[in-house]
Amino acid sequence: MKTVTFSFDHPVAAKVFFSCVSDPALKHEIKFVRSDVHGLLHVPVNDVPKGIWKLLLEWNYDDRDFCMERVIELPG
């Protein structure tokens, strides 16, 4: 299984969105992903087509909302 991994200082449950940079009409959404107890969040990308994608994570911790955006390239 191919994944993109993020490391947090605490366990999280995040909502993950993918938007294709080269084709904005192409969208792929993963509803919810949970980290392990050490805060490692593994986002599966097996079914995401190759290309350059904007990855958006949204989560809540300690009653505060957070958002993180990264641009990644997925090989074919």
C-alpha positions as CSV (number, residue, x, y, z in Angstrom):
1,M,0.0,0.0,0.0
2,K,1.4,3.4,-1.0
3,T,0.9,6.1,1.6
4,V,1.9,9.7,2.4
5,T,2.9,9.9,6.1
6,F,2.7,12.9,8.5
7,S,4.0,13.0,12.0
8,F,2.1,14.7,14.9
9,D,3.0,15.2,18.5
10,H,-0.3,13.5,19.5
11,P,-2.9,11.1,18.0
12,V,-5.2,12.8,15.4
13,A,-8.2,12.1,13.3
14,A,-8.0,14.2,10.1
15,K,-10.2,14.8,7.1
16,V,-8.1,14.6,3.9
17,F,-8.8,16.2,0.6
18,F,-6.8,15.9,-2.7
19,S,-7.1,18.5,-5.5
20,C,-5.2,17.9,-8.8
21,V,-3.0,20.9,-9.6
22,S,-2.8,20.2,-13.3
23,D,-6.6,19.5,-13.6
24,P,-8.6,21.4,-11.0
25,A,-11.8,19.6,-12.1
26,L,-10.3,16.2,-10.9
27,K,-11.0,15.7,-7.2
28,H,-10.4,12.8,-4.8
29,E,-11.5,12.9,-1.2
30,I,-10.7,10.6,1.7
31,K,-13.3,11.1,4.4
32,F,-11.4,10.4,7.6
33,V,-8.0,9.0,8.5
34,R,-6.7,8.2,12.1
35,S,-3.1,8.3,13.2
36,D,-1.6,5.6,15.3
37,V,-1.1,6.1,19.1
38,H,2.3,7.8,18.4
39,G,0.9,10.4,16.1
40,L,1.9,8.9,12.7
41,L,-0.8,9.6,10.1
42,H,-0.6,7.3,7.1
43,V,-2.8,8.6,4.2
44,P,-3.4,5.9,1.6
45,V,-2.8,7.0,-2.0
46,N,-3.2,3.8,-4.0
47,D,-6.3,4.9,-5.8
48,V,-5.2,8.5,-6.4
49,P,-4.1,9.0,-10.1
50,K,-0.5,10.0,-10.8
51,G,0.3,13.7,-11.0
52,I,0.8,16.8,-8.8
53,W,-1.7,17.1,-6.1
54,K,-2.6,19.6,-3.4
55,L,-3.2,17.7,-0.2
56,L,-5.3,19.4,2.5
57,L,-5.6,18.1,6.0
58,E,-8.2,19.4,8.5
59,W,-8.3,18.3,12.2
60,N,-9.3,19.4,15.6
61,Y,-7.1,19.1,18.7
62,D,-7.7,20.5,22.2
63,D,-10.9,22.3,20.9
64,R,-9.0,24.1,18.2
65,D,-9.3,23.6,14.4
66,F,-6.2,23.2,12.3
67,C,-5.5,23.0,8.6
68,M,-2.3,22.0,6.7
69,E,-1.7,22.1,2.9
70,R,1.1,20.4,1.0
71,V,1.8,19.9,-2.7
72,I,2.9,16.3,-3.5
73,E,3.8,14.5,-6.7
74,L,2.5,10.9,-7.1
75,P,4.4,8.8,-9.6
76,G,2.5,6.5,-12.0
